[in-house]
Amino acid sequence: MKFTNANTLSFESHQRYLNEIGEYSFFHTYNVLDFYSKSTSTENLSFFCFEQKELVAFVSLGLNTKNKDNSILSFDDTPCHLPIIKSSISPRTRKKYLKEIFNEIYKKMLKHNINYVDFFHHPLKFNNEKPKLDYSNSFQILNFFDVEIVTINLNLFNLKENNSLYEQRLYSKLRQEFRKKKYEDLKLNIININNCEKREIKENFEQYKKFHFTSAGKLTRPQASWDLMLDDLFQGRSTLFVLKKDKKDLSFLLCFEHKKYSLAASQANITDKNYLKEYMLRHYLEQKVIDYYKTKGFDFYEIGKTYFYDKYFKKFEEKQKRIGIGKLKFGSDLLPVHFFRFYKNNNNIFDDKHKFVVNNEF
């Protein structure tokens, strides 16, 4: 098997390869890997795999050196998505290719003196233009590595369900709240390349950035991260939603988009307590955004994860837990996202000290 570094390819070539492989996740795409590698202390080591010149697989891999004494394979706080194998390949050949791929990852761990590698499996996969839910082979990593596992609920809206069920999903108290006449004074502005000139996009984005700074008292992410988010807006890969009263901005929500799938990426409210007391800004804006994507014919809207308890290697701040529990109020389906951590000294089939799997099984 031969490997080609993903960072040597253009956006168009990268996406063409993913389309050929099929069954890829949003977290395998060029712009996501570029975003994480440029906005964190991460080197993009991702690679495409070829067998006798045939494209057969893709591996998302980041070398994070934020802690110089403890290098890890991940994109900072975001794990590497599990490798994908071309959907037309038979199960036995798939095992063979995965063995070669995980062996290559293990070699990189030894080469770079990596303490551990973090993987995860997202339930949405893309084949041609259609996203679909699929958990097949999501635990196949267990054939190769002894890993720690944590599962977290993901709030994922199926926007294709019938309207009567869709309307019943919203938490009843929120439904009653949003019917109040005062919400008629609020207007939703949709900022994207289809509706706005670049000048207007940039002006709104700068205001959204200021909201984050005012709320946190500092820049909440590296400048490179903001630059890439603005570029995504310019390239038509995201939409910025603004909730206004008269001409005053009250709340912003930025969503990434890919082939009829949208992900709520970042939200910020005005800090004026009068408005925060008067309106449920965050929830109202998100519901309006969900309505928008349903009207536009999108298939799925990802609200975010809900965290209840710390477990093993997954620890969460109280703010994360509070926001995550608030996401339940939209009544979307809960789907598990699986996280895997492999420490280099754990059992694995590539280290002679730990071989316990029958060789001919592979």
Secondary structure by P-SEA (a helix, b strand, c coil): cbbbbcccccaaaaaaaaaaaccccccccaaaaaaaaaacccccccbbbbccccccbbbbbbbbccccccccccccccccccccccccccaaaaaaaaaaaaaaaaaaaaaacccbbbbbbbcbbbcccbbbbbcccccccccccbbbbbbbbbbcccccccaaaaaacccaaaaaaaaccccccbbbbbbccccccaaaaaaaaaaaaaaaaaaaccccccaaaaaaaaaaaaaccbbbbbbbccccccbbbbbbbcccbbbbcbbbbbccaaaaaacaaaaaaaaaaaaaaaaacccbbbcbbbbccccccccccaaaaaaaaaacccccbbbbbbbbbbcccccccccccccccccccc
